[in-house]
Amino acid sequence: MGQQIWVTAFALIACAACAQNGSWFQGETALKTQFVEVQPDVKLEVLDWGGTGRNLVLLAGLGNTAHVFDSLGPKLAAHYHVIGITRRGFGQSSAPQTGYDPRRLGDDFVAVIAALHVTDPVLVGHSIAGEELSAISTYHQGRAAGLVYLDAGAPFALYNPKHGDYTPALAQLRDDLSALQKNLFDDGLISKTLTDMMLFQANLAEIRGEVECGTAPAPKASDLASISALQSYMKGYLGGIIPKRRCARIFASVRTGGSASGLGTGIRTNL
């Protein structure tokens, strides 16, 4: 299975490179669009670009729908049977008030591939979709033949319910409070809500500490001499290349009378 995953990853990288020659969104319309019910009154949009061979399921990043793969999907269909799923809350998929925790989102995708009789699929997730991939591998072992994480290495993609993460913990707490509002006398639900609230508070304190304690040495005059110099200063603190456009925005603010003293404190917030 490991070899198959690497072959799939290689094909995705090659096709993505080809797609860069044209507009990402100027792809071909999916051969088939349908809606699959994953819960009562909750349906997800599913695109099918056809193809034969290994089943390949594409999961979009946060804020995107399956249509983000309209260019990549047809290229992959030359070698695989390719479908894309739009998660709940986005595009034409249903947007219920609850059900956005990692486990439920993973359950949604498993419900889709089960309803469509998609066997031994390789799941390909971009960015936040790593959350669903990890949930599926945790709660539905053996349901997928392989997982391909595309730029999905942040903590949410390696979500561990024991330690939690701010975004999924918030989603879980919202679901708890919604259920508790409907039944105020369920001792088990009350206990679960309190437990999840403690986890959320710990996650919130952690992320707050990262923002408030993230300080850098105050920039020198040489660091503010040009946009590229400012970019190098920020790279030294954050450990990565900061987009030039963002540096230009801060640089312009300082040049037009803004204070540079705030750059050394809470720099992540300024970005």
WOMOQUI-V877353 format. One record per run of one state. SS is the DSSP state (hx for helix, st for strand, lp for the rest). FROM is the first residue (numbers start at 1). LEN is the number of residues. If there is no record, write none. Layout:
BEGIN
ss:SS from:FROM len:LEN
ss:SS from:FROM len:LEN
END
This chain:
BEGIN
ss:lp from:1 len:1
ss:hx from:2 len:18
ss:lp from:20 len:12
ss:st from:32 len:8
ss:lp from:40 len:2
ss:st from:42 len:9
ss:lp from:51 len:4
ss:st from:55 len:5
ss:lp from:60 len:6
ss:hx from:66 len:4
ss:lp from:70 len:2
ss:hx from:72 len:5
ss:lp from:77 len:4
ss:st from:81 len:5
ss:lp from:86 len:16
ss:hx from:102 len:14
ss:lp from:116 len:5
ss:st from:121 len:6
ss:hx from:127 len:13
ss:lp from:140 len:4
ss:st from:144 len:7
ss:lp from:151 len:4
ss:hx from:155 len:4
ss:lp from:159 len:7
ss:hx from:166 len:17
ss:lp from:183 len:4
ss:hx from:187 len:26
ss:lp from:213 len:2
ss:st from:215 len:1
ss:lp from:216 len:5
ss:hx from:221 len:4
ss:lp from:225 len:2
ss:hx from:227 len:12
ss:lp from:239 len:5
ss:hx from:244 len:12
ss:lp from:256 len:5
ss:hx from:261 len:4
ss:st from:265 len:1
ss:lp from:266 len:1
ss:hx from:267 len:4
ss:lp from:271 len:1
END
